[in-house]
């Protein structure tokens, strides 16, 4: 999990920050479809801590631990950057 936090999250934050021109905070999340994940403690406080969740219980992303909501313009720039980079990936 440390590798996910250090490498993947940092890479994505750097990529999105460069693509949008604004700092983008990325918090690593490991989603385990079909698994029941019980939260036994509060969410990690470090942005390098990896959250482990069931993707059907994604409401945890609406907590204040994730910081303020992106403005509409920033969300559009992030979506554009991701679509430009990964738009050719076919869905299963």
C-alpha positions in Angstrom: 0.0 0.0 0.0 2.9 2.3 0.6 3.9 2.0 -3.0 0.3 3.0 -4.1 0.5 6.0 -1.9 4.0 7.1 -2.9 4.0 6.3 -6.6 0.5 6.2 -8.1 -1.1 8.9 -6.0 1.9 11.2 -6.4 2.1 10.6 -10.1 -1.6 11.3 -10.6 -1.4 14.5 -8.4 1.6 15.7 -10.4 -0.1 14.9 -13.8 -3.4 16.6 -12.9 -1.6 19.6 -11.4 0.4 20.0 -14.5 -2.6 19.5 -16.8 -4.9 21.8 -15.0 -2.5 24.5 -13.8 -3.9 24.2 -10.2 -2.8 22.0 -7.3 -4.8 18.8 -7.2 -4.7 16.7 -4.1 -5.0 12.9 -4.7 -5.8 10.5 -2.0 -5.1 6.8 -2.8 -8.1 4.4 -2.5 -8.0 0.7 -2.9 -11.5 -0.6 -3.9 -12.3 -4.2 -3.2 -15.5 -5.1 -5.2 -17.6 -7.8 -3.5 -15.8 -7.5 -0.2 -17.4 -6.2 3.0 -15.1 -3.5 4.4 -15.8 -2.4 8.0 -14.4 0.9 9.1 -13.0 0.3 12.6 -11.3 3.6 13.0 -11.5 7.1 11.7 -10.2 7.8 8.2 -6.4 8.2 8.0 -5.3 11.8 8.3 -2.3 11.7 6.1 -2.9 12.2 2.4 -0.4 9.4 1.9 -2.6 6.9 3.8 -4.5 4.5 1.6 -8.2 4.1 2.1 -9.6 0.6 1.6 -13.3 0.5 0.6 -16.0 -1.4 -1.1 -16.9 0.7 -4.2 -20.6 0.4 -3.4 -19.9 2.4 -0.2 -18.2 5.4 -1.8 -20.0 7.9 0.4 -16.8 8.2 2.5 -15.5 10.6 -0.2 -18.1 13.2 0.8 -16.4 13.7 4.2 -14.4 16.7 5.2 -11.3 14.5 5.3 -11.1 14.8 1.5 -11.0 18.6 1.6 -13.2 21.2 -0.1 -15.1 20.3 -3.2 -13.5 21.3 -6.5 -14.9 24.3 -8.3 -16.8 23.4 -11.6 -14.1 24.8 -13.8 -11.4 22.7 -12.0 -13.6 19.5 -12.3 -14.0 20.1 -16.0 -10.2 20.6 -16.4 -9.5 17.3 -14.5 -12.1 15.5 -16.6 -10.6 16.8 -19.8 -7.1 15.8 -18.7 -8.2 12.3 -17.8 -10.2 11.9 -21.0 -7.4 13.2 -23.1 -4.9 10.7 -21.6 -7.3 7.7 -21.1 -10.1 8.4 -23.6 -9.1 5.5 -25.9 -9.4 2.9 -23.1 -12.3 0.6 -24.0 -14.8 -0.2 -21.3 -15.5 -3.9 -20.6 
